[in-house]
């Protein structure tokens, strides 16, 4: 007797995930990585004739110095910062009790206690403390700026900006400096990114394996977090996982809703993994041992078509505006729910560039630039019709090479959800 035909669900359960194991590979060389990043930053400072840079964003501090401390907490509490002289020392100003955390980092020349002046720490003494802070920064500029008073800074509240100007310092955008420096990845950064992707995809495989009717969205999401932390990862930037009708429109965060058999589960990893590199991959699963509906396959097929069409356009030398103009066109029914970007950069987090839909140019978007070798890019798709029952989220992470692109993300698509033309 010949075997019975496999159902879609049975076929999907045999999707090969063996590539997940053994992908950690070599670790990046931290000394080479730090030297590359500092060189990139200083080149951007010189190109703009800035004497130095002050960074408060923990991601920029890490890029500039290699030093980390309570990364997420410091994102909303300005308790540590760093000064990078264009032609002088790198000075880390760290939170109380944390000065030893920079021990052994060869590019850091000095560590000082931070002088915090935001309200939680300083209360009514904020203006006076901001004045003292600005005087210390001005002292560093006088000592190492060669008379140049042009300072880039990535984040600065009004008290600090006013205090710096009273010291005769010209203030410029430090975020531009940092984003442009972070744009081209070194070989060691790519090693670290591959490790982060390996962790993310191991977590995704765990999610796929445990997904079953009745579990909540939060419970499913927790498995990605657990794998990330267990493998040395750091945090996850969003809570973008939804099931069933909560997948449309997008950007609904995961909840205590039980996931039902036959529902789509769509998610975006936004994962900060080992070495602080981001793995930004999106997938949609089908819950339970059931066959996908015709409509679910149609939506999934459209999302896959958008991803593959836009990846095929990417190449070194392509302009951001060209990608936007030539990109796959959304069906009219999906335009109101379109995602925020077609493509974006990725590194220590989502980064420059932001390549939006041409429909959004009149809202101040649509800046231009060139895709260059060494850039790492995410191609995005969300397909969900206005008023529709469900939506599909897919995303791939890519490297721009000298000859084209390399797909860094490797998690397979769901056979049970793909229309026959993709099988």
Secondary structure, DSSP 8 states (H G I E B T S, - for coil): -------HHHHHHT---GGGTT-------HHHHHHHHHHHHHHHHHHTT-SEEEE-SHHHHHHHHS--SSHHHHHHS---EEEEESSS-EEEEE-TT-GGGGTT-TT--EEEE----SHHHHGGGHHHHHHHHHHHHHHHHHHHSTT--EEEES---HHHHHHHHHTT-EEEEHHHHHHHHHTS--HHHHHHHHHHHHHHHHHHHHHHHH--TT-BHHHHHHHHHHHHHHTT--EES---EEEGGGGSSS-----S-B--TT-EEEEE--EE-GGG-EE--EEEEE-SS----HHHHHHHHHHHHHHHHHHHH--TT-BHHHHHHHS----HHHHTT--S-SEEEESSSEEEEEE--GGGGGGT-----B--TT-EEEEEEEE--TT-S--EEEEEEEEE-SSSEEE-------GGGS-GGG-
